[in-house]
Amino acid sequence: MTSDEVRSVPRRPLPLDYSKPNLARMKDALLGGHDHYEVDRRAVADLLALAPDSAAMAKEFRSWSSRVVRFLAGARGIDQFLDLGSGLPTAENTHQSAQRYNPDALVVYVDHDPVVQAHGLALLEDHLVHVSGADLTDPAQTLADPVVSEHIELDRPVAVILNSVLHHIEDFGKARAVVRAYVDAIAPGSYVLLTHHFNPGDGPRAALARKIDDLMAETGYRTVHRSREEIESLFDGLDVLEPGVVPLHEWWPEGPRLAPLSDLNHLSLGGVGFKA
């Protein structure tokens, strides 16, 4: 184990409990991975029974992030990425998307989940890819973590990725404070990539959003679908790139859409903010 790997393990790792579903492993199951257990598959089966397009939507989140990362690495010249709440390694990880357009792009993955840390250290760690066990909801701790502080240069532009994580922070005030702390810490010329579950307020889709929140609460991993106004407020202090804060499939899609849209496609919003 390298010195970076030793430092990347949190001082007080979360306990592993294989009797309960794990959010990272559930997402792995939805994405068609292999790093999950029966307890995770049962939780995913319950989610699919309620929202059959959940697996397709998990891939939509991944595809959105890849499109934005490729754009920033290629067209905007960003060469360092801080992927917060990165989840288990899977197909087309952030470093693969970035390095396809900039071979020298450096990526630091941050995830407090010990399952993610173990797999990340085994599969990803090299001179341009690093894994931190910091807790993203504590920005000061995360930015001071040796793996982050030694490899991410905050005095020059960086892309901060918060993909499919903020809706797991129940307290909206805390969610806003988390984003604000990262925005304050990064240099002008930086970007913030952000997605969040969306509740339209009324109608069948709003009812589905509430049912998903209730179901996720039973797994121990609460999810909060929030209003457009709340989600847009997370970009305060940033210039939002076109096409704005929109459903993920509307953010610079690649070619004609082949799969039909479902209600779930309209229950998540994403956007990219630029720090001038």
Phi, psi and omega per residue, in radians:
M1 nan 2.309 -3.127
T2 -1.338 2.925 3.127
S3 -1.111 -0.627 3.094
D4 -1.097 -0.690 -3.133
E5 -1.138 -0.695 3.118
V6 -1.092 -0.784 -3.109
R7 -1.188 -0.468 -3.052
S8 -1.330 -0.254 3.106
V9 -1.388 2.214 -3.080
P10 -1.127 2.675 -3.113
R11 -1.132 -0.614 3.125
R12 -2.199 1.383 -3.067
P13 -1.104 2.597 3.080
L14 -1.130 2.491 3.132
P15 -1.228 2.517 3.071
L16 -1.491 2.243 3.129
D17 -2.293 1.784 -3.082
Y18 -1.462 0.059 3.096
S19 -1.559 -0.166 -3.118
K20 -2.143 2.652 3.089
P21 -1.105 2.620 -3.131
N22 -2.080 2.282 -3.033
L23 -1.035 -0.781 -3.132
A24 -1.102 -0.702 3.140
R25 -1.244 -0.585 3.073
M26 -1.096 -0.762 3.113
K27 -1.132 -0.645 3.081
D28 -1.058 -0.736 3.117
A29 -1.121 -0.735 3.125
L30 -1.106 -0.554 -3.121
L31 -1.516 0.032 3.117
G32 1.452 0.372 3.122
G33 -1.408 -2.958 -3.069
H34 -2.187 -0.010 -3.029
D35 -1.726 1.117 3.137
H36 -2.657 2.957 -3.034
Y37 -2.187 3.071 -3.083
E38 -1.027 -0.686 -3.140
V39 -1.088 -0.608 3.095
D40 -1.249 -0.708 -3.133
R41 -1.138 -0.603 3.099
R42 -1.161 -0.723 3.119
A43 -1.135 -0.695 3.110
V44 -1.165 -0.663 3.110
A45 -1.075 -0.685 3.092
D46 -1.115 -0.721 3.135
L47 -1.152 -0.737 3.140
L48 -1.168 -0.543 3.088
A49 -1.143 -0.608 3.123
L50 -1.430 -0.749 -3.077
A51 -2.332 1.517 -3.008
P52 -1.028 -0.349 -3.106
D53 -1.641 0.282 -3.098
S54 -1.084 -0.655 3.133
A55 -1.146 -0.752 3.108
A56 -1.101 -0.636 -3.129
M57 -1.235 -0.625 3.072
A58 -1.036 -0.690 3.101
K59 -1.232 -0.535 3.095
E60 -1.103 -0.744 3.083
F61 -1.042 -0.785 -3.122
R62 -1.136 -0.737 -3.134
S63 -1.128 -0.726 3.111
W64 -1.026 -0.862 -3.123
S65 -1.043 -0.730 -3.135
S66 -1.106 -0.720 3.130
R67 -1.079 -0.782 -3.110
V68 -1.180 -0.756 -3.131
V69 -1.078 -0.746 3.117
R70 -1.079 -0.716 3.114
F71 -1.088 -0.802 -3.093
L72 -1.213 -0.713 -3.134
A73 -1.218 -0.633 -3.090
G74 -1.532 -1.157 -3.027
A75 -1.302 -0.565 -3.057
R76 -1.814 -0.062 3.020
G77 1.234 0.355 3.103
I78 -1.277 2.298 -3.087
D79 -2.156 0.226 3.014
Q80 -2.514 2.351 -3.043
F81 -2.288 2.314 3.088
L82 -1.975 1.817 -3.036
D83 -1.699 1.812 -3.026
L84 -1.631 2.208 -3.073
G85 1.194 0.838 -2.927
S86 -1.198 -0.483 -3.104
G87 1.368 -3.106 -3.100
L88 -1.210 2.522 3.057
P89 -1.021 2.429 3.134
T90 -2.599 -2.841 3.127
A91 -1.209 2.487 3.104
E92 0.925 1.117 3.047
N93 -1.277 2.938 -3.066
T94 -0.992 -0.766 -3.088
H95 -1.155 -0.548 3.116
Q96 -1.202 -0.755 3.111
S97 -1.104 -0.775 -3.096
A98 -1.214 -0.777 -3.041
Q99 -1.308 -0.262 3.041
R100 -1.155 -0.544 -3.130
Y101 -1.824 -0.364 3.071
N102 -2.518 1.697 -3.081
P103 -1.017 -0.346 -3.125
D104 -1.655 0.098 -3.133
A105 -1.143 2.351 -3.138
L106 -1.864 2.428 -3.121
V107 -2.252 2.299 2.971
V108 -1.992 2.091 3.072
Y109 -1.599 2.375 3.137
V110 -2.181 2.151 3.060
D111 -2.736 2.249 -3.099
H112 -1.371 -0.209 -3.090
D113 -1.287 2.142 -3.107
P114 -1.116 -0.487 3.081
V115 -1.109 -0.783 3.129
V116 -1.130 -0.745 -3.133
Q117 -1.042 -0.808 -3.096
A118 -1.074 -0.806 -3.129
H119 -1.235 -0.672 -3.130
G120 -1.128 -0.764 3.138
L121 -1.138 -0.588 -3.115
A122 -1.303 -0.575 -2.969
L123 -1.889 -0.451 -2.908
L124 -1.936 -0.534 -2.916
E125 -1.065 2.114 2.928
D126 -2.674 -2.915 -3.003
H127 -1.217 -0.264 3.116
L128 -2.049 0.026 -3.135
V129 -2.345 2.194 -3.078
H130 -2.357 2.729 -3.057
V131 -2.218 2.205 3.117
S132 -2.012 2.503 3.090
G133 -1.699 0.334 -3.131
A134 -1.192 2.822 3.117
D135 -1.655 1.949 -3.058
L136 -1.060 -0.417 -3.135
T137 -1.332 -0.050 3.019
D138 -2.059 1.456 -3.047
P139 -0.998 -0.677 -3.126
A140 -1.076 -0.778 3.116
Q141 -1.140 -0.722 -3.112
T142 -1.105 -0.841 -3.099
L143 -1.223 -0.399 3.096
A144 -1.556 -0.191 3.134
D145 -1.013 2.333 -3.067
P146 -0.957 -0.667 -3.132
V147 -1.117 -0.703 3.137
V148 -1.277 -0.886 -3.029
S149 -1.163 -0.497 -3.116
E150 -1.415 -0.346 -3.039
H151 -2.042 -0.460 3.105
I152 -1.693 2.138 -3.141
E153 -1.667 1.784 -3.055
L154 -1.297 -0.138 3.121
D155 -1.548 0.087 3.028
R156 -2.455 2.886 -2.975
P157 -0.977 2.442 3.116
V158 -2.481 2.651 3.024
A159 -1.786 2.125 3.100
V160 -1.774 2.146 -3.063
I161 -1.856 2.147 3.053
L162 -2.197 1.255 -3.039
N163 -1.714 2.014 3.055
S164 1.080 0.681 3.130
V165 -2.188 -0.625 -3.011
L166 -1.173 -0.458 3.109
H167 -1.292 -0.041 3.018
H168 -1.661 0.016 3.037
I169 -1.692 1.903 -3.019
E170 -1.128 -0.714 -3.099
D171 -1.416 1.965 -3.071
F172 -1.156 -0.601 3.081
G173 -1.027 -0.714 3.109
K174 -1.183 -0.727 3.123
A175 -1.012 -0.771 3.122
R176 -1.132 -0.718 -3.126
A177 -1.132 -0.639 3.114
V178 -1.082 -0.869 -3.138
V179 -1.082 -0.776 -3.101
R180 -1.035 -0.692 -3.113
A181 -1.131 -0.707 3.102
Y182 -1.200 -0.711 3.117
V183 -1.058 -0.752 -3.134
D184 -1.136 -0.513 -3.036
A185 -1.457 -0.433 -3.024
I186 -1.534 2.766 -3.080
A187 -1.380 2.710 2.963
P188 -0.952 2.531 -3.058
G189 1.642 -0.065 3.141
S190 -1.515 2.945 -3.124
Y191 -2.291 2.638 3.021
V192 -2.160 2.115 3.110
L193 -1.761 2.196 -2.970
L194 -2.504 2.307 2.986
T195 -2.210 2.721 -3.091
H196 -2.759 2.490 3.045
H197 -1.166 2.443 -2.987
F198 -2.086 2.329 3.032
N199 -1.932 2.015 -3.105
P200 -1.244 -0.139 3.027
G201 1.794 -0.678 3.105
D202 -2.686 2.959 -3.139
G203 1.583 3.118 -3.092
P204 -1.046 -0.621 -3.128
R205 -1.210 -0.649 3.079
A206 -1.128 -0.686 3.105
A207 -1.110 -0.705 3.099
L208 -1.122 -0.712 3.114
A209 -1.026 -0.776 -3.139
R210 -1.151 -0.657 3.119
K211 -1.143 -0.691 3.103
I212 -1.127 -0.738 3.108
D213 -1.045 -0.740 3.136
D214 -1.128 -0.748 -3.133
L215 -1.143 -0.755 -3.136
M216 -1.145 -0.562 3.096
A217 -1.062 -0.579 3.133
E218 -1.199 -0.428 3.120
T219 -1.424 -0.215 -3.059
G220 1.632 -0.026 3.120
Y221 -2.081 1.551 -3.049
R222 -1.170 2.549 3.075
T223 -2.219 2.464 3.124
V224 -2.209 1.950 2.965
H225 -1.352 2.250 -3.061
R226 -2.079 2.935 -3.098
S227 -1.281 2.817 3.081
R228 -1.017 -0.743 -3.121
E229 -1.056 -0.731 3.128
E230 -1.133 -0.784 -3.107
I231 -1.138 -0.760 3.134
E232 -1.116 -0.532 -3.138
S233 -1.172 -0.338 3.096
L234 -1.158 -0.315 3.141
F235 -1.648 0.156 3.135
D236 -0.952 2.346 -3.133
G237 1.541 -0.014 -3.140
L238 -2.111 2.647 2.988
D239 -1.577 2.075 -3.083
V240 -1.448 2.202 3.136
L241 -1.232 2.635 3.015
E242 -1.127 2.506 0.200
P243 -1.596 0.348 3.105
G244 1.681 -2.747 3.106
V245 -1.625 1.835 -2.931
V246 -2.413 2.877 2.968
P247 -0.943 2.535 -2.974
L248 -1.005 -0.610 -3.098
H249 -1.241 -0.212 3.126
E250 -1.642 -0.119 -3.120
W251 -1.525 1.678 3.095
W252 0.799 1.075 3.134
P253 -1.116 2.666 -3.122
E254 -1.729 1.711 3.099
G255 1.330 -3.079 -3.129
P256 -1.182 2.573 3.131
R257 -1.355 2.285 -3.112
L258 -1.694 -0.555 -3.129
A259 -1.693 2.460 3.116
P260 -1.156 2.625 3.086
L261 -1.374 2.602 3.095
S262 -2.117 3.068 3.085
D263 -1.012 -0.614 -3.113
L264 -1.093 -0.545 3.117
N265 -1.063 -0.408 -3.111
H266 -1.739 0.121 -3.124
L267 -1.938 0.353 3.010
S268 -2.513 2.475 3.098
L269 -2.163 2.601 3.096
G270 -2.440 2.737 3.105
G271 -2.855 2.939 3.135
V272 -2.241 2.147 3.134
G273 -1.832 2.492 3.141
F274 -1.991 2.292 3.100
K275 -1.618 1.902 -3.092
A276 -1.313 nan nan
